[in-house]
Amino acid sequence: QVQLAESGGGLVQAGGSLRLSCAISGRPYSSYVISWVRQGPGKEREFVASARWADSRTYYADSVKGRFNISKDKSKNTVYLQMTGLKFEDTAVYFCAAGSSPYNGYFHWGQGTQVTVSS
């Protein structure tokens, strides 16, 4: 059983940076994709970024390309989301999710971490 736990959220001013962490308990299947998904106030959940566990492929939403970077440390079973140039519209609860596809159909979810960007 894979369990995911996010950390690193907080309050930051527009233009600032934060790094989120997703600690993975259990052994992710090599076919897994670990993703960050966010849900802003009054909005649907939306894909942010993904990284394949088995190789270096990554995927990003257009809205975060060039500002966010997803990375992983297999020795620590952790996936990171480095966020720079934060905007007010990045305010959301950020979830870590695992599944076989980058964009949807996730099998496992974390509890989420709040990111608030003040304008």
Helices and strands as residue ranges (DSSP letters): E 3-7, E 10-13, E 18-25, E 33-39, E 45-52, E 58-60, E 68-73, G 74-76, E 78-83, G 88-90, E 92-99, E 106-109, E 113-118
